[in-house]
C-alpha cells in the first residue's frame, strides 16, 4: 500500500507530458511482454505467471522489462526443444558406490558416494555452464538413482560457448 501512495505522490509532481510518456512506456512494455509470452511454451509461461503473481505491482513492470531485455534466457528454464540437443549424464556415472559394470563411467578416485543433484548443479553453475536437472529421468539399468543432468557447451552451429572449455570431456 505504501508503494502505491509513493507512486501517486511521484506522479503528482509530474507534468501531463511526463505522465503521458510514462504511460506510453508502460503500454509499450506490456505489448512487448504479451508478444513474448505468446512465443513461450506453456511451462515457461506458467513460471512467468507464477513469478508475476508473487510480486508487488511496481515490481512487475521492472520484471517484464528484464524479461524483454534479456530475451528471457537468464530468467527462465530452457524449453524442451532446446534441451533435447544438449549433452547429458546421469548421476550414477559419478557414484563411487557403483562398479563400472553397474554404470559408473569415471575412475573411482574421481567419483563420490551417492552424488547429490544440487551439488552437481552448483558445480556446473560455478563453472558458468548452463544446465538443467531432469528429476524424472532414470538410467535404464539403474532405477534406484534417479536424475539426469543436461548441459549446454555448444551453440547451434557446434561452436563452444566458452573458450575455457576445449571439448565436452
Secondary structure as GFF3:
##gff-version 3
##sequence-region A 1 169
A	DSSP	alpha_helix	2	12	.	.	.	ID=ss1
A	DSSP	alpha_helix	16	39	.	.	.	ID=ss2
A	DSSP	alpha_helix	42	53	.	.	.	ID=ss3
A	DSSP	alpha_helix	57	70	.	.	.	ID=ss4
A	DSSP	alpha_helix	80	83	.	.	.	ID=ss5
A	DSSP	beta_strand	87	90	.	.	.	ID=ss6
A	DSSP	three_ten_helix	91	94	.	.	.	ID=ss7
A	DSSP	three_ten_helix	108	110	.	.	.	ID=ss8
A	DSSP	alpha_helix	117	126	.	.	.	ID=ss9
A	DSSP	beta_strand	130	134	.	.	.	ID=ss10
A	DSSP	beta_strand	148	152	.	.	.	ID=ss11
###
